Amino acid sequence: MSTSAQNTGKTLSSKIMGVVTSAGFMGVMLNIAFFAAVPYSPWQREFLIRYCCGHPINISSQILFFFGMAIYLNKLIGLRRERAAVKELGSELSHVSSIDGNEAWVGAFAVGHRGTYAAERLQDAVSFRRHNSDGDMRDHLKYLAELALEKLGQSYQFAQTIIWAIPILGFLGTVLGITIAIANVTPDQLESHISEITAGLGVAFDTTAQALLLSLVLVFSSLMVRKKESSVLDAIESIGMQWLPGLLKTPEPMSLQQAETQVAQELVQQSHDLLAFHQKTWHDTLRDSRDRFEHTLAMQSQQLEASLTSAGVETISEQARLMHQFRMETIAQIQQFQEASFTQMMQMRTSFQEQVDELKQIAQLYASLHGQHGQLKVLQESLDHNLQMVQQTDTFQETLETLSAAVQLLGTRVRHAA
């Protein structure tokens, strides 16, 4: 069995045990067992039925009584754990020289005796010394003892309410019984209604007697249990005052170098934690994005497949018709572009030819003026310039021819693709 399974089993068993040992569960079980056993009681059956089940007020008082007793039984069961924790705490503290080097023992003790006064007192004292190095431990232990007493008193509030409520129910039964006895009874009808009068008085006295008896039992039970719990708190306070101030000594102040080292270590640790957090966040984001992309792609694929399947042959024919129409329009646009480009090229070629003829005439004119040195130099420069323009014209003409050939090749491929 794995460690996680063992921890889960322990947690489940502890929860079940907590429910079974709770005061509410115990009170319900005590009431069920009592009222189920009363009709079959071999001892004083009529007496129990009369005083415990004879009237709704008797039943209500009895139910409250068993809930109160369940509270005290639950406390008595918890006292066993409290005494064991106090005994272990005193034994361990008497064998250690300092608690500062035994943090593992403190944690193990707190886990093993979770919820006990001893574990809470030890944890509070260690926490106080950790966060208040200059505080007086004895004053804090006295403060914790006062808080424990206040907490103990608060734990008896519901039980004290039950002790107060049961006599009130008895007094209510008295009032109801007397009311039943004297209601609608006149001196003339006294003899004929004597049974009703005695029945009413019986309810009045029975409920009062039951309430007083149950209240006495609860009061003495409360005193006994409270005394036992107070003795446990006194033992914890005595052990704490004896050992904890010496074992939880005020730590010596750190030097500047130690403080700097500690701060540096904390910064490194925080940086490492922050880097790990960002890395995990980045990986989670990438994983979520990938999952969303795969989900979206799968949905789109399903939608496309569904649309293609539902469209059928009509959709394919319509797509073929649209494709043919698009192809014809594309061919027509390419032809128009080719014709317009050819016309522009012819116009540009004619213009360039005219410029070449003019350049030839200028060259002849410059040749006739060969005798003049200065003019000849000017003519030569002009001629060079014009020749460069002619070369550019030829290059541009070749470019147009190449473009025309490319357009024709594109038109041919479009026809083949169609």
Buried (B, 14 or more C-beta within 10 A) or exposed (E): EEEEEEEEEEEEEEEEEEEEEBBEBBBBEBBEEBBEEBEEEEEEEEEBBBBBBBBEBBBBBBBBBBBBBBBBBBBBEBBEBBBBBBEBBBEBBEEEEEBBEBEEEBEEBBEEBEEBBBBBBBBBBBEBBEEEEEEEBEEBBBEBBEEBBEEBEEBBEEBBEBBEBBBEBBBBBBEBBBEBBEEEBEEEEEEEBEEBBEBBBBBBBBBBBBBEBBBEBBEEBBEEBBEBBEBBBEBBBEBBBEBBBEBBEEEEEEEEEEEEEEEEEEEEEEEEEEEEEEEEEEEEEEEEEEEEEEEEEEEEEEEEEEEEEEEEEEEEEEEEEEEEEEBEEBBEEBEEEBEEBEEEBEEBBEEBEEBBEEBEEBBEEBEEEEEEEEEBEEBEEBBEEBEEBBEEBEEBBEEBEEEBEEBEEBBEEBEEEE
